[in-house]
């Protein structure tokens, strides 16, 4: 289902609405300020379609109110 796909990728789905105004406003707000982090696993790469979970956490004390949106994991290809 599209909601699951969106949330698993760190996004959101707009469903059961006749207008997209609120969802589009959220898209604009979330794309106004952001950082992009890259990740490269140190594990041996074997293309076996294995799902690997990841987590992203902010530990800097001055950034206690930030919101983190990230994928829950990835598939080894």
C-alpha positions, 0 to 999 in steps of 0.5 A: 500500500502506498501509505506503507511505502511512503512511511517506510521511506521516511515520507508521508502519504496524503489519503482520504482528502478532496484537496491537497492544500494541507499536504502540499503545504507540508511538503513545502515546509519540510523541503525548506530546511533539511540536511541530507546524510549519506550512509555506506555500510562497512559490511561485506556487500552480497546482493542477496536482497537482504533487508537491513534496519538502520536508525538515525539519532540526534545526540547533540544537546543543543538540538533537542527539538529537531525532528528526524525523518529517515528510512527504517532500512534498506535492501542489499542489492 
